[in-house]
Amino acid sequence: MAVAEDLSLKLVVLVLMTLIHCVNMVQINKHEYLRLRNNMLHKEYQMRLGGKIKLSDAEQQVNSILMKLKAKELDIARRNVTEFPPAVHFFRAKALIDKSEVFSMIRNMPKGKLTQYSTHD
C-alpha cells in the first residue's frame, strides 16, 4: 500500500512539474494578459446574483450612490470592527443597522412587482 501511495505522489509531483514547465514556456505580453484578466473578471462578475441584469440610467445612478454608501460603511468597519454589524452580536448590530444609510436606503426602495402577489396575511 505504501509503495502505491509513494508512486501516486511521485506521479502527481511529475505532472505538476510538467505543467509548471509548460506554463513557463508560454510567453504572453502585458496587453494580452490584461485582456484575458479583464475578460475573466467580467465573467466572474456576471456569475454574481443579478450579474446579468441590465440597469436603466436611473437605476445605475441609484446603484452608484448605494455603492458609495456601502464603501463608506465598509471603510468605517475596517477602522473599527465593532461598527460592522456582521462582526457583532445582533443586539448590538440592530442599532448599527437602524442608523445605517445603506439599510435605510434599501428599506425605502420599491420591493418589485411580485410583492403584490404575496400570499402572507
N, C-alpha and C positions, 0 to 999 in steps of 0.2 A: 504494500500500500504506500509506504513512504517513497519508494522508487518511482511509482506512478505520479505522486504529488510533486516530486522533485523534477521529473520530466515535464509535467504540466507547467510548473513555474518557469523552467528554462525556456519552454516554448513561448509562454506569454512575454517573457523578457526579450526573446529574439524578435517576436512580432513587433513589440513596442519600439525596439531599437531600429528595426527596418522602417517602420512608419515615421519615426523621427528623422531618420536619414532622408527619406523621400520628401518629407515636408521641407527640410532644409535645402533640398536641391531645387525646389521651385522658387524662381525669382518673381517677385511681384513689385511693381512700382507703387509709390505712395498714393498716387491718384486712384489706381485700381483697388488698392487696399481700402481707401476711404469710401469708394463707391460700393464695394461689397459690404463694408461695415454698416453704412447708412441703409442699404437695402435690408440687411438682417435686422437692424433696429426698427425699421419701418414695419417689417413683417411681425416682429415681436409686439410692437405697439398695437397692431391690428388684432392680435390674439387676445388682448385685454377685453374685459367686459365692456361692451359698447364701442370697441375699437373701430368697427366698420360703419358706425353711424355718421352720416354727413350732417353737420350743424349748419343752420342758416347764419347769416351775418349777425343777427341779433343774438342768437344762441352762442356764437363764438365770442361776442363781446362779454356776455354774462359769464361764460366759461373762463375767459381771461381774468375777469375780476375775482371769480371764485378761486382760481389757481393762485392768484397773488395773495389773497387772504390765507389760503392754505399754507403757502410758503412762509408767510409771516408767522403763523401759529407754529409751524414746524421749527422755524428759527428760534422762537422763544423756548420751545421744548428742548432744543439742543443745548441751550444755555442753562436750562433749569428743568430737569426731568420731572419734578413734582408738578409742573404746569402742563403735563402731557397726559390727557385723560386715559389712554390705554395703559399707562405706566403706574397708575394709582388705583386704589380701591374705589369701587363705584360710588360710595357715599361721598368721597372727596371729588371724584370725577364729575358727579352730577352738577355741582356748582360751576365747574370749569366748562362743561357742555352748555349750561344755561347762559353763560356770558360769552361763549364762542361766537365770533362773527360768521364763521363758516357754517356752523349749525343753525344759526339764526337765519342765514340766507337760504339754506336748504329747507328749513321749516316753512318759509314763506313762498317757496316755489310751487307752481301748479303741479299736481300729482299725476297728471296724464288722463287720457280719455277712459281708460279701463276702470278707474275708481268708481264711475257711476254704475258699474255692474257688480259692485261688491255685494256679497251675499250675507255679510255680517249685519246683525241688528244693532 
